[in-house]
Amino acid sequence: MTPAELEAALVWANTINLEVYYYWCTAIMILIHAGFMMYEMGASRVKHTLAAGTKNVLAFAYMIPTFWMFGWWIYLAMTNGFVPDFEAGAAAVPWSDSMGPNLQDNATGVFWGAFTLFACTTASIMSGAVIERIRMTAFIILAVILGSVVWILSASWGWHYAGWMVTSWGYHDFGASGVVHIISGFFALGVLIHLGPRIGKFNADGSANVIRGHSLPMTMVGLMLIVTGFFGFLGGCLFYGGGGPAGIGQWTNIYGMPTTLSAICFNTLMGIAGGMIGAYTKTRDPFWMMSGALCGVISVAAGMDLYYPGLAFILAFVGGVIGPMAAQVVEKMGIDDAVGAVSVHGVCGILGLLFAGMFLGGYPPFSDDIPTITFGGQFKGMIVMVLLGFIPGFVFAWIFKVLGILRASDGVQEVGMDVEIEAMAYPEDIKTNN
Amino acid sequence: MFNSSPIETWDGAAAFFSFAGSAGIWFWITVILCIVPLFVTLKTENHHETQHKFRSDDSDSTHGVQKGD
């Protein structure tokens, strides 16, 4: 074998490694969706169970073709803001040669697949907040707006080496604390304001009642599946490309800074553990202990490529404590967020961005076009993410409310949302007090 | 319809999916197949909304304590 042939073989092996890696990241990320489905079904009362599960599955199903139609194009074309760069997006239009089987392009399909599953995750985050009263059609359209438009627009701005937030402010969001979690948490808040609470959630004096789901064990298993899926999610935040020996095979973050899978393994696990312990210490509640895993990992996600593991644990612990506290504040505001999505994803996402700004100053950027990480840059990025998530959720939910298709009638809620999908989760009638 | 291959040889082939280069009609059918089910779903929802428009006890406000099944 000549040196040139050897080099070509190495490059080809690198290409195949990249393809295999993202293919399986995508498969593992589907566990997040399976987990959210179990989580939401368990958190629903018996009469709403299948509606919650069906809603979740249809969000997954709709996200895939819509992300193929326009989501991937938004990512490549919208890095400058709201004005598209048609040249940059040309390869992502759904009739392009790259958007289907192509022997000269081993990358587009697996990257598109991974980003599609990120989109599915955003929709799932909103999905839990609105269970037991949102109508299916409105939910599906809102999910598509969130997953195939809003999240990927935020990613184009802050999760792309050429995104304007990256090149202007040095915005650093390795594990998507902002671009996924703030976006979907605050989108959900915008929807919840118009959707209103479940029947019986609040008393006439404004005090809140606890509405328990029918299966906390199902919810806990679901959350453990989400935790497992996070390894695909956070692994998919790495890029496997040039820069290593012979110019191939070095892991980098999405901003081009070198990192390792080991770094992500350290801090994913420490984040999960810190969040669980923090939330359990705060609440002694199994539901919040498991949601604390999400609080923890989201609170460290933005900087987990760079944190010392002990620091990641501490920050995650803080996230695990603040998550349930924020949920109480949201409830006191008269917002019925059935699973705490606004606090777990929205508020802990804010923590994630700000923690990165506080603790990651001084790291050299990958290129001269990107400023270093600063608290000011992260803070401004956080404001953009909050607004970019909240405003579309609020506006589109208002439109659906005006059209009368957002919220199920009181009668349907009383009978159970399952009536609208003409199905019954437990036809042999299990004993229940709700 | 029955002659979908865009290539005549695998040597140097790039995009090899069916109808590569002229896939427009299939794209638009995909779009329609995503939109039509929404109307079907909406129709089913509206049917059940009409059927169960009111709660069994209308005197209970939406802010009342949750009743049993």
Interface residues (C-beta under 8 A of the other chain):
Chain A: V46 K47 Y62 P65 T66 M69 P94 W95 D97 S98 G100 P101 N102 L103 Q104 D105 R135 M136 T137 I140 I141 G196 P197 R198 I199 G200 K201 F202 N203 A204 N209 I211 I405 A408 S409 D410 G411 V412 E414 V415 G416 V419 E420 I421 E422 T432 N433 N434
Chain B: W10 A13 A14 A15 F16 F17 A20 G21 A23 G24 F27 T30 V31 C34 L38 T41 L42 T44 E45 H48 E49 H52 K53 F54 R55 S56 S61 T62 H63 G64 V65 Q66 K67 G68 D69
